[in-house]
């Protein structure tokens, strides 16, 4: 499910304990940061195998995120002077030790708006 705007919040109570978790909507588009660029590089080979291509360039420029027992990122990644890929990645909470994984990926043009997938 997707939220239409990021101010909306919903409390979800889990059935097996009384812990309440805050699930939020997606952020607005933000500029990429060096630590996030490192995360993007870590899914480059996954992105290449999903699309059946290899990219000489794989440089994220902007992103959106959503916190849901981990973080969902939507990255715009520039792969050539004109082309980009939009990739939706899930990063589990650190204590799980699980790697990031690609949820969705699609080809785009460099100037295409980064939308929630």
C-alpha positions in Angstrom: 0.0 0.0 0.0 1.1 3.6 -0.6 0.4 6.8 1.2 -0.5 9.8 -0.9 1.4 12.3 1.2 4.2 12.2 3.7 2.4 13.9 6.6 0.1 10.9 7.0 1.1 8.5 9.8 -0.5 5.3 10.9 0.1 3.4 14.1 0.2 -0.4 13.6 0.1 -2.6 16.7 1.7 -6.0 16.2 -0.3 -8.9 17.5 2.5 -10.8 19.2 3.6 -7.9 21.5 2.6 -4.5 22.6 5.3 -2.6 20.7 3.8 0.1 18.5 5.6 0.8 15.2 5.4 4.0 13.2 4.9 3.5 9.5 5.3 6.7 7.5 4.8 7.8 3.9 7.5 8.6 1.4 9.7 11.7 1.8 9.8 14.3 -0.9 12.7 14.0 -3.4 16.0 14.8 -1.9 19.5 15.2 -3.2 21.8 12.1 -2.8 24.4 12.1 -0.1 27.8 10.3 -0.2 26.7 7.5 2.3 23.6 6.9 0.1 25.8 6.7 -3.0 27.7 3.9 -1.3 24.4 2.1 -0.8 23.5 2.5 -4.4 26.8 1.1 -5.5 26.1 -2.0 -3.4 23.1 -2.8 -5.6 24.7 -2.1 -9.0 25.4 -5.7 -9.9 21.8 -6.6 -8.8 20.4 -3.8 -11.0 22.6 -5.0 -13.9 21.4 -8.6 -13.6 17.7 -7.5 -13.3 18.0 -5.4 -16.5 20.4 -7.7 -18.3 22.8 -4.9 -18.9 26.1 -3.5 -17.6 26.6 0.1 -16.7 29.9 2.0 -16.9 28.2 4.8 -14.9 25.9 4.2 -11.9 25.6 7.5 -10.1 22.5 8.3 -8.0 21.4 12.0 -8.1 18.2 12.0 -6.0 16.1 9.7 -3.8 12.9 9.3 -1.7 12.7 7.1 1.3 10.1 5.5 3.6 10.7 3.8 7.0 9.0 0.4 7.4 10.9 -2.0 9.7 13.8 -1.0 7.6 14.0 1.7 4.9 12.6 1.7 1.4 14.6 3.9 -1.0 13.7 5.1 -4.5 16.9 6.1 -6.2 17.4 7.9 -9.6 20.6 6.5 -10.9 22.3 8.1 -13.9 23.8 5.5 -16.2 24.8 7.6 -19.3 24.5 11.2 -20.5 20.8 10.7 -21.4 19.7 7.6 -19.5 18.9 6.6 -15.9 17.3 3.8 -14.0 14.8 4.2 -11.2 15.4 1.6 -8.5 13.3 0.8 -5.5 15.5 -0.8 -2.8 14.7 -2.2 0.6 17.3 -2.0 3.4 16.4 -4.2 6.4 17.1 -2.9 9.9 20.8 -3.3 10.7 20.3 -5.9 13.4 19.0 -8.4 10.9 22.3 -8.5 9.0 20.3 -8.9 5.8 21.6 -7.2 2.6 19.7 -4.6 0.7 17.5 -5.9 -2.1 15.9 -4.5 -5.2 12.1 -4.5 -5.1 11.5 -2.8 -8.5 13.7 -1.3 -11.2 12.9 0.4 -14.5 14.7 2.3 -17.2 14.1 6.0 -17.5 15.5 9.2 -19.0 17.9 11.3 -17.0 15.4 14.1 -16.7 12.4 12.0 -15.8 10.8 12.8 -12.4 11.6 10.3 -9.6 8.2 8.9 -8.7 7.2 6.4 -6.1 7.0 2.9 -7.6 
